[in-house]
Amino acid sequence: MNAQREPFATSEYYRGGGEVRETADGTGIEITASLTATMRVTVTSGVFGPDNPTLLDVYGPRGRCVAVVDAVVDRHYGAALRAYFAHHGIGLTVMVCPATESDKTLRTVERILDFLGVNHCNVARDEPILVVGGGVISDTAGLATALLHRRTPYVMLATSVVAAVDAGPSPRTCVNGDQFKNSIGAYHPPVLTVVDSGLFATLDDRHLRHGMAEIVKMAAVDELRLFELLEEHGERLLATRFGSTGGDAALRKTGDEVLHRSLLSYLRHEGTNAYEIYQDRPHAYGHTWSPGFERRAGLLHGHAVAVDMALSTTLAELVGWLPAADRERIHALNRRLGLAVYDPVLERSDIILAGQEAMRSKRGGRALWAPVPRGRIGAVGYLEDVPAELLAEAVELNRVRAAALPDGGRGTGSRLDPTTGVS
Ligand SMILES: NC(=O)c1ccc[n+]([C@@H]2O[C@H](COP(=O)([O-])OP(=O)(O)OC[C@H]3O[C@@H](n4cnc5c(N)ncnc54)[C@H](O)[C@@H]3O)[C@@H](O)[C@H]2O)c1
C-alpha cells in the first residue's frame, strides 16, 4: 500500500498517461488519457486484534485515520475500532453515520463531505479515508470520496455479506436516483477492501440472507465449484453466520473459501472493467429487471436480485440455453437459502417493460445485454433482446411455479419496512 512515491505523483494509488497529437490536417488536436488504479482485497480474521497489521500498515505511516462508520456497526464495533487505533498510537476521527437504504441520498453525501472537508477533518487528496459498514455506507461514503478533491482514496472495511463480496470492492459508488436505484454516482473503487467474516456475528438474519443472493449470482454464471459449495454448505453458513457464531474451524474455513471464490469471480470480471467500459458483465445477472422493480416492490436488494435471477433463468431455459434441470437447481438453491423467487410486481408488465427499456438505454441502447446462465451452471451468455411476449411467458411460468409454493415464492424476511423504506 505504501509504495515508493514517484516524483510529482498526486497519489500513490493512481497512475496515468496518454498521448497528444495534432490531426493530419493540422486543424485539431487529439488526446487520449488513461487512469490506472491500484486495488487490493484482503480476507482476514480478527481485524481489530492488536496484532492484525491490515489497518496498521495503511494508517501507521500516516499517524492518523479519518473514518466514516455505519451507526449500527459503530454500536457493535466502535469500541474495538477505537481501541485498535489507540493501541497503535494513531489518531482516529470518526463520523458515525446512519446508513439505511433511505439514507442513500445526496444529502447524506453532503454531510459526509462536510465532515471530511476543510472545516472539520481537512482531508488531503491522497489520504485514504476508512469506510466501515455494509453496502449503503460503501456506496454513499465511497461517492463522497469520489467527489472530495475530485478523487480521494478510500479503504473499505466490509462488515456485511453484500459489502464483503460485492458492494465493498465495487467501483460503483452511488446514491439512489429517480431513474433507478443506485443511478447517481461515480466509478471510484476502494484502494483496499478488507473482509473479516468474524464481523458477521452481529449481522441480522435478514441481511445475512439477502447477501447470499449476491454469491449465488456469481456462482450461477461464473463458477460451478462455488455453486456446489453453496449447495453443500450454504444453509449451515447462513445458520452460523459464516461460522462466526457456531460450527467448527472447518466450517469457518469453508466460509472463507466461499468469500474468496466470490471475490475472485467478481474481480476477474469487474476488477479490470472498473470503469464499466464493457457490457459483458456476468455479475449483472439478477440486475437486468430488478432495478426497475426493487423499490416499487419494497424488496430487500438481494431478494429483488433473486427474483430477477429466477426470471432470467426461466428465460435462459425458454431460449434453449439452459437445461430445465439446471434451472431447477438454481431455483432450489435459492429456495433453500430462503430467497424470494417470485413477486407479484412481475405481473405489472408496464413496470417491467419500462424497467427493461431503461436498462437497455443504460447499457448503451444497442442491446439489452442481459447475462443469464448459458449451457450449464457456471457459464454465461447475454440475451441481446427479450421481446415482450417472451418476457410475459417467463413471468407466467414463474407465477405458476410460485403459486405451488407454501410462501408463494416470497422468501424469508424479504420486505423493507413499508412505511419507512428502512431495510
Ligand atoms: N455499488 C455496488 O456495486 C453495489 C453492489 C451490491 C449492493 N449494493 C448496495 O448495497 C446495499 C445492500 O448492502 P447491505 O446488505 O450491506 O446493506 P446495509 O449497508 O444497509 O447493511 C444492512 C444492515 O446491517 C447493518 N450492519 C452492517 N454490518 C453489520 C454488522 N457486522 N453487524 C451488525 N449490523 C450490521 C447495517 O447497519 C444495516 O442496518 C444496497 O443499497 C445495494 O444497492 C451496491
The ligand as a Gaussian input file, in Angstrom:
#p B3LYP/6-31G(d) Opt

LIG

0 1
 N      -22.246000      -0.446000      -5.540000
 C      -22.468000      -1.709000      -5.840000
 O      -21.879000      -2.239000      -6.780000
 C      -23.433000      -2.500000      -5.032000
 C      -23.481000      -3.893000      -5.175000
 C      -24.372000      -4.621000      -4.385000
 C      -25.195000      -3.969000      -3.477000
 N      -25.119000      -2.610000      -3.373000
 C      -25.952000      -1.910000      -2.399000
 O      -25.683000      -2.439000      -1.090000
 C      -26.835000      -2.267000      -0.269000
 C      -27.101000      -3.560000       0.467000
 O      -25.965000      -3.892000       1.225000
 P      -26.061000      -4.364000       2.747000
 O      -26.875000      -5.580000       2.860000
 O      -24.701000      -4.369000       3.293000
 O      -26.943000      -3.191000       3.355000
 P      -26.692000      -2.182000       4.569000
 O      -25.464000      -1.406000       4.395000
 O      -27.984000      -1.459000       4.703000
 O      -26.483000      -3.166000       5.802000
 C      -27.569000      -3.916000       6.259000
 C      -27.862000      -3.623000       7.738000
 O      -26.895000      -4.306000       8.511000
 C      -26.220000      -3.404000       9.384000
 N      -24.887000      -3.950000       9.509000
 C      -23.884000      -3.969000       8.611000
 N      -22.855000      -4.689000       9.068000
 C      -23.209000      -5.151000      10.288000
 C      -22.595000      -5.979000      11.260000
 N      -21.398000      -6.530000      11.052000
 N      -23.261000      -6.220000      12.411000
 C      -24.499000      -5.726000      12.623000
 N      -25.150000      -4.960000      11.735000
 C      -24.507000      -4.680000      10.581000
 C      -26.368000      -2.060000       8.729000
 O      -26.322000      -1.027000       9.676000
 C      -27.765000      -2.168000       8.126000
 O      -28.728000      -1.916000       9.103000
 C      -27.964000      -1.842000      -1.196000
 O      -28.188000      -0.470000      -1.041000
 C      -27.417000      -2.151000      -2.589000
 O      -27.947000      -1.304000      -3.585000
 C      -24.249000      -1.877000      -4.108000

